[in-house]
Amino acid sequence: MNPLLVTMSVRKLHPFTYWHEQLNSYVDKLLIKGYLHEEAHKIARQFFLEHKEYTHLIICAEDVLVTPCHLKLLLRDIEEHPEYPVIAGYSNYDFTHNWLNINEIDMRHKYVMFAEQYHFIPPLKIMTTGETFIRVFFQGLALTAIRRDVAEKIPFRPYKRVSDRLGYNRGIMFDLAFAIDCANNNIPQYVDTRLWLLHGGNTVHLVNLNEKEVKFIPKEKNINTQFTIV
């Protein structure tokens, strides 16, 4: 097992950035800063496809708080469950709705315009499920491990395009397109119910595309990364 963790960043979000930096001890990382999401996805996928030494592509969203314990649990998941092609964590949708960013309904036969169409799972359902892994249709790519064969087959494409007030014609809703493409290819997605993450909510107004950088950060050496999860 040799995963590559990718974060696509267009904002500076403390304390999220602090915790992302604490992950450097465990996996190689690719940090893509200042690019539109569509460009960043292409860069990430191309880098991963060209580097055959990596077994999994881990997408770690910049606006979710991921600690080393979260990452170590995900690494254990992909090691113990190689039969699961996609394993993900999940988060709150925002701070105003009683939603998690996962659902179980097939969304391939509707044109999605509003968040209510997702029928997101409420937190109480997870807290009472008693299951470690649940199969989902959609997960928001908050912290997601994608097996190499899946990354090679599924493109990171937008669900649709919009023109925003800054003049960009940009692709959006990559997580929904990913869910649809997985379903169309009979690739199941699983969520580890222990991997509940904090999402920063709506921070679109903090986007900055003026500083572009693609930085490879190799796993730090000579650091004890042994761990025990109870």
Contacts in CASP RR format, 6 or more apart in sequence:
PFRMAT RR
TARGET T0000
AUTHOR 0000-0000-0000
METHOD contacts of the structure
MODEL  1
MNPLLVTMSVRKLHPFTYWHEQLNSYVDKLLIKGYLHEEAHKIARQFFLE
HKEYTHLIICAEDVLVTPCHLKLLLRDIEEHPEYPVIAGYSNYDFTHNWL
NINEIDMRHKYVMFAEQYHFIPPLKIMTTGETFIRVFFQGLALTAIRRDV
AEKIPFRPYKRVSDRLGYNRGIMFDLAFAIDCANNNIPQYVDTRLWLLHG
GNTVHLVNLNEKEVKFIPKEKNINTQFTIV
1 55 0 8 1.000
1 56 0 8 1.000
1 75 0 8 1.000
1 78 0 8 1.000
1 79 0 8 1.000
2 53 0 8 1.000
2 54 0 8 1.000
2 55 0 8 1.000
2 56 0 8 1.000
3 27 0 8 1.000
3 28 0 8 1.000
3 54 0 8 1.000
3 55 0 8 1.000
3 56 0 8 1.000
3 57 0 8 1.000
3 58 0 8 1.000
3 75 0 8 1.000
3 78 0 8 1.000
3 145 0 8 1.000
4 27 0 8 1.000
4 28 0 8 1.000
4 29 0 8 1.000
4 30 0 8 1.000
4 47 0 8 1.000
4 48 0 8 1.000
4 51 0 8 1.000
4 54 0 8 1.000
4 56 0 8 1.000
4 57 0 8 1.000
4 58 0 8 1.000
5 23 0 8 1.000
5 27 0 8 1.000
5 28 0 8 1.000
5 29 0 8 1.000
5 30 0 8 1.000
5 58 0 8 1.000
5 60 0 8 1.000
5 71 0 8 1.000
6 29 0 8 1.000
6 30 0 8 1.000
6 31 0 8 1.000
6 32 0 8 1.000
6 44 0 8 1.000
6 47 0 8 1.000
6 48 0 8 1.000
6 57 0 8 1.000
6 58 0 8 1.000
6 59 0 8 1.000
6 60 0 8 1.000
7 20 0 8 1.000
7 29 0 8 1.000
7 30 0 8 1.000
7 31 0 8 1.000
7 32 0 8 1.000
7 59 0 8 1.000
7 60 0 8 1.000
7 61 0 8 1.000
7 62 0 8 1.000
8 32 0 8 1.000
8 35 0 8 1.000
8 37 0 8 1.000
8 40 0 8 1.000
8 41 0 8 1.000
8 44 0 8 1.000
8 59 0 8 1.000
8 61 0 8 1.000
8 62 0 8 1.000
9 31 0 8 1.000
9 32 0 8 1.000
9 33 0 8 1.000
9 34 0 8 1.000
9 62 0 8 1.000
10 33 0 8 1.000
10 34 0 8 1.000
10 35 0 8 1.000
10 36 0 8 1.000
10 37 0 8 1.000
10 62 0 8 1.000
10 207 0 8 1.000
10 208 0 8 1.000
10 209 0 8 1.000
11 62 0 8 1.000
11 63 0 8 1.000
11 203 0 8 1.000
11 206 0 8 1.000
11 207 0 8 1.000
11 208 0 8 1.000
12 206 0 8 1.000
12 208 0 8 1.000
13 62 0 8 1.000
13 63 0 8 1.000
13 200 0 8 1.000
13 203 0 8 1.000
13 206 0 8 1.000
15 65 0 8 1.000
16 62 0 8 1.000
16 63 0 8 1.000
16 64 0 8 1.000
16 65 0 8 1.000
16 200 0 8 1.000
17 62 0 8 1.000
19 65 0 8 1.000
19 66 0 8 1.000
19 67 0 8 1.000
20 60 0 8 1.000
20 62 0 8 1.000
20 66 0 8 1.000
22 67 0 8 1.000
22 68 0 8 1.000
23 29 0 8 1.000
23 60 0 8 1.000
23 66 0 8 1.000
23 68 0 8 1.000
23 71 0 8 1.000
24 217 0 8 1.000
24 219 0 8 1.000
24 220 0 8 1.000
25 68 0 8 1.000
25 219 0 8 1.000
25 220 0 8 1.000
25 223 0 8 1.000
25 225 0 8 1.000
26 68 0 8 1.000
26 71 0 8 1.000
26 72 0 8 1.000
26 75 0 8 1.000
26 219 0 8 1.000
26 225 0 8 1.000
27 58 0 8 1.000
27 71 0 8 1.000
27 75 0 8 1.000
27 219 0 8 1.000
28 54 0 8 1.000
28 216 0 8 1.000
28 217 0 8 1.000
28 218 0 8 1.000
28 219 0 8 1.000
29 216 0 8 1.000
29 217 0 8 1.000
29 219 0 8 1.000
30 44 0 8 1.000
30 47 0 8 1.000
30 214 0 8 1.000
30 215 0 8 1.000
30 216 0 8 1.000
30 217 0 8 1.000
31 213 0 8 1.000
31 214 0 8 1.000
31 215 0 8 1.000
31 216 0 8 1.000
31 217 0 8 1.000
32 40 0 8 1.000
32 43 0 8 1.000
32 44 0 8 1.000
32 213 0 8 1.000
32 214 0 8 1.000
32 215 0 8 1.000
33 211 0 8 1.000
33 212 0 8 1.000
33 213 0 8 1.000
33 214 0 8 1.000
33 215 0 8 1.000
34 40 0 8 1.000
34 208 0 8 1.000
34 209 0 8 1.000
34 210 0 8 1.000
34 211 0 8 1.000
34 212 0 8 1.000
34 213 0 8 1.000
35 43 0 8 1.000
35 209 0 8 1.000
35 212 0 8 1.000
36 168 0 8 1.000
36 170 0 8 1.000
36 171 0 8 1.000
36 209 0 8 1.000
37 158 0 8 1.000
37 170 0 8 1.000
37 171 0 8 1.000
37 172 0 8 1.000
37 174 0 8 1.000
38 158 0 8 1.000
38 170 0 8 1.000
38 171 0 8 1.000
38 174 0 8 1.000
41 156 0 8 1.000
41 174 0 8 1.000
42 156 0 8 1.000
43 214 0 8 1.000
44 57 0 8 1.000
44 59 0 8 1.000
44 156 0 8 1.000
45 57 0 8 1.000
45 151 0 8 1.000
45 155 0 8 1.000
45 156 0 8 1.000
48 54 0 8 1.000
48 57 0 8 1.000
48 148 0 8 1.000
48 151 0 8 1.000
49 151 0 8 1.000
49 152 0 8 1.000
54 148 0 8 1.000
55 147 0 8 1.000
55 148 0 8 1.000
56 78 0 8 1.000
56 145 0 8 1.000
56 146 0 8 1.000
56 147 0 8 1.000
56 148 0 8 1.000
56 151 0 8 1.000
57 145 0 8 1.000
57 146 0 8 1.000
57 148 0 8 1.000
57 151 0 8 1.000
58 71 0 8 1.000
58 74 0 8 1.000
58 143 0 8 1.000
58 144 0 8 1.000
58 145 0 8 1.000
58 146 0 8 1.000
59 141 0 8 1.000
59 143 0 8 1.000
59 144 0 8 1.000
59 146 0 8 1.000
60 66 0 8 1.000
60 71 0 8 1.000
60 142 0 8 1.000
60 143 0 8 1.000
61 140 0 8 1.000
61 141 0 8 1.000
61 142 0 8 1.000
61 143 0 8 1.000
61 199 0 8 1.000
63 199 0 8 1.000
63 200 0 8 1.000
63 201 0 8 1.000
63 203 0 8 1.000
64 91 0 8 1.000
64 142 0 8 1.000
64 143 0 8 1.000
64 197 0 8 1.000
64 198 0 8 1.000
64 199 0 8 1.000
64 200 0 8 1.000
65 197 0 8 1.000
65 198 0 8 1.000
65 199 0 8 1.000
65 200 0 8 1.000
66 143 0 8 1.000
66 197 0 8 1.000
68 227 0 8 1.000
69 227 0 8 1.000
69 229 0 8 1.000
70 89 0 8 1.000
70 143 0 8 1.000
70 195 0 8 1.000
70 197 0 8 1.000
71 143 0 8 1.000
72 225 0 8 1.000
72 227 0 8 1.000
72 229 0 8 1.000
73 192 0 8 1.000
73 194 0 8 1.000
73 195 0 8 1.000
73 229 0 8 1.000
74 87 0 8 1.000
74 89 0 8 1.000
74 143 0 8 1.000
74 145 0 8 1.000
74 192 0 8 1.000
74 195 0 8 1.000
76 229 0 8 1.000
77 84 0 8 1.000
77 87 0 8 1.000
77 145 0 8 1.000
77 192 0 8 1.000
78 84 0 8 1.000
78 87 0 8 1.000
78 145 0 8 1.000
78 147 0 8 1.000
81 87 0 8 1.000
81 133 0 8 1.000
81 190 0 8 1.000
82 147 0 8 1.000
84 133 0 8 1.000
84 147 0 8 1.000
84 188 0 8 1.000
84 190 0 8 1.000
85 146 0 8 1.000
85 147 0 8 1.000
85 149 0 8 1.000
85 150 0 8 1.000
85 187 0 8 1.000
85 188 0 8 1.000
85 189 0 8 1.000
86 139 0 8 1.000
86 144 0 8 1.000
86 145 0 8 1.000
86 146 0 8 1.000
86 147 0 8 1.000
86 150 0 8 1.000
86 182 0 8 1.000
86 187 0 8 1.000
86 188 0 8 1.000
86 189 0 8 1.000
86 190 0 8 1.000
87 133 0 8 1.000
87 144 0 8 1.000
87 145 0 8 1.000
87 190 0 8 1.000
87 191 0 8 1.000
87 192 0 8 1.000
88 102 0 8 1.000
88 136 0 8 1.000
88 139 0 8 1.000
88 140 0 8 1.000
88 141 0 8 1.000
88 142 0 8 1.000
88 143 0 8 1.000
88 144 0 8 1.000
88 145 0 8 1.000
88 189 0 8 1.000
88 190 0 8 1.000
88 191 0 8 1.000
88 192 0 8 1.000
88 195 0 8 1.000
89 139 0 8 1.000
89 142 0 8 1.000
89 143 0 8 1.000
89 144 0 8 1.000
89 191 0 8 1.000
89 192 0 8 1.000
89 195 0 8 1.000
89 196 0 8 1.000
89 197 0 8 1.000
90 100 0 8 1.000
90 101 0 8 1.000
90 102 0 8 1.000
90 126 0 8 1.000
90 139 0 8 1.000
90 140 0 8 1.000
90 142 0 8 1.000
90 191 0 8 1.000
90 195 0 8 1.000
90 196 0 8 1.000
90 197 0 8 1.000
91 100 0 8 1.000
91 101 0 8 1.000
91 140 0 8 1.000
91 142 0 8 1.000
91 196 0 8 1.000
91 197 0 8 1.000
91 198 0 8 1.000
91 199 0 8 1.000
92 99 0 8 1.000
92 100 0 8 1.000
92 101 0 8 1.000
92 123 0 8 1.000
92 198 0 8 1.000
92 199 0 8 1.000
92 201 0 8 1.000
93 99 0 8 1.000
93 100 0 8 1.000
93 101 0 8 1.000
93 115 0 8 1.000
93 120 0 8 1.000
93 199 0 8 1.000
93 201 0 8 1.000
94 199 0 8 1.000
94 200 0 8 1.000
94 201 0 8 1.000
94 202 0 8 1.000
95 200 0 8 1.000
95 201 0 8 1.000
97 115 0 8 1.000
97 120 0 8 1.000
98 122 0 8 1.000
98 123 0 8 1.000
99 115 0 8 1.000
99 118 0 8 1.000
99 120 0 8 1.000
99 121 0 8 1.000
99 122 0 8 1.000
100 120 0 8 1.000
100 121 0 8 1.000
100 122 0 8 1.000
100 123 0 8 1.000
100 126 0 8 1.000
100 196 0 8 1.000
101 120 0 8 1.000
101 138 0 8 1.000
101 139 0 8 1.000
101 140 0 8 1.000
101 142 0 8 1.000
101 199 0 8 1.000
102 120 0 8 1.000
102 121 0 8 1.000
102 136 0 8 1.000
102 138 0 8 1.000
102 139 0 8 1.000
102 140 0 8 1.000
102 191 0 8 1.000
103 118 0 8 1.000
103 119 0 8 1.000
103 120 0 8 1.000
103 121 0 8 1.000
103 136 0 8 1.000
103 137 0 8 1.000
103 138 0 8 1.000
104 121 0 8 1.000
104 134 0 8 1.000
104 135 0 8 1.000
104 136 0 8 1.000
104 137 0 8 1.000
105 118 0 8 1.000
105 119 0 8 1.000
105 137 0 8 1.000
106 137 0 8 1.000
106 183 0 8 1.000
107 117 0 8 1.000
107 118 0 8 1.000
107 137 0 8 1.000
107 138 0 8 1.000
107 176 0 8 1.000
107 179 0 8 1.000
107 180 0 8 1.000
108 180 0 8 1.000
108 183 0 8 1.000
108 184 0 8 1.000
110 117 0 8 1.000
112 118 0 8 1.000
112 159 0 8 1.000
112 173 0 8 1.000
112 176 0 8 1.000
118 138 0 8 1.000
126 193 0 8 1.000
126 196 0 8 1.000
129 193 0 8 1.000
130 193 0 8 1.000
131 193 0 8 1.000
132 192 0 8 1.000
132 193 0 8 1.000
132 194 0 8 1.000
133 190 0 8 1.000
133 191 0 8 1.000
133 192 0 8 1.000
133 193 0 8 1.000
134 190 0 8 1.000
134 191 0 8 1.000
134 193 0 8 1.000
135 188 0 8 1.000
135 189 0 8 1.000
135 190 0 8 1.000
135 191 0 8 1.000
136 189 0 8 1.000
136 190 0 8 1.000
136 191 0 8 1.000
137 179 0 8 1.000
137 183 0 8 1.000
137 189 0 8 1.000
138 175 0 8 1.000
138 176 0 8 1.000
138 179 0 8 1.000
138 189 0 8 1.000
139 175 0 8 1.000
139 179 0 8 1.000
139 189 0 8 1.000
139 191 0 8 1.000
140 175 0 8 1.000
141 174 0 8 1.000
141 175 0 8 1.000
141 178 0 8 1.000
142 197 0 8 1.000
142 199 0 8 1.000
143 195 0 8 1.000
143 197 0 8 1.000
146 154 0 8 1.000
150 182 0 8 1.000
150 187 0 8 1.000
153 185 0 8 1.000
153 187 0 8 1.000
154 178 0 8 1.000
154 181 0 8 1.000
154 182 0 8 1.000
154 185 0 8 1.000
154 187 0 8 1.000
155 181 0 8 1.000
156 174 0 8 1.000
156 177 0 8 1.000
156 178 0 8 1.000
157 174 0 8 1.000
157 177 0 8 1.000
157 181 0 8 1.000
158 170 0 8 1.000
158 171 0 8 1.000
158 172 0 8 1.000
158 173 0 8 1.000
158 174 0 8 1.000
158 177 0 8 1.000
159 171 0 8 1.000
159 172 0 8 1.000
159 173 0 8 1.000
159 174 0 8 1.000
159 176 0 8 1.000
159 177 0 8 1.000
159 180 0 8 1.000
160 171 0 8 1.000
160 172 0 8 1.000
160 173 0 8 1.000
161 169 0 8 1.000
161 170 0 8 1.000
161 171 0 8 1.000
161 172 0 8 1.000
162 169 0 8 1.000
162 170 0 8 1.000
162 171 0 8 1.000
162 172 0 8 1.000
163 169 0 8 1.000
163 170 0 8 1.000
164 170 0 8 1.000
179 189 0 8 1.000
182 188 0 8 1.000
182 189 0 8 1.000
END
